[in-house]
Amino acid sequence: MKGRSEGRCAGLGVLLGLAVVLGRKPAIAAEGRADRETDHVDAFDDGGPRTFGLLLNPGALVLGTFAAEGDFVLGEAAAFSVEADWISTGSMAAYGVTAGVPLYPWRVVFHGLYVHPRVMLARATDDGLSADVVGIGGTLGWQQTWRFGLTLRLGGGAAYEVALAQTAGRSFSVTGVRPLVDGAIGWVF
């Protein structure tokens, strides 16, 4: 008798185990923009996805120019950038704004190869003369972002600019192609 009851208990245990395994829902990863898992191989999302970057151009600071850029993440492979520039030397002063969309083909924003098309608008004055300048351009380069947020971006490219309107008298030499050097350091959050 004892063998039969043990056999029935074992059979019921097997059936119960099968019912649990077959009746449960499969595990599905539910990751989103707020993913904060720490078991990923990719070190760039350990602190969650990056959403904003603030960068300064140290080369411009050495030359007496102020250039600061804010980058706002648009998705996995793109951001929207706005840069403000200002210079003042003697009687000449200029300021401008640049808007662009840095694209990251490896789908990690703020890290790796990037292509950065941009449009520019500037105003320059010298001894009472002024000129408004518009341009388009782009850079190609590499951006390195470390796990703790420090970022370094190096690249190069070209821009084409043209003067829209200027006051009578001598003119500024602003029309044509010029090189663009993209060297920035900053922090991403």
Protein Blocks (a to p, Z undefined) as FASTA:
>chain_A
ZZmmmmmmmmmmmmmmmmmmmmpccddddddfklcbfkbfblklmnopafbdcdddfklm
mnopacddddddfbjkbccddddddddehjbccddddddddddfkopghiajdddddddd
ddddeehiacdddddddddddddddfkopacdddddddddddfbdcedjdddfbccdddd
dddddddZZ
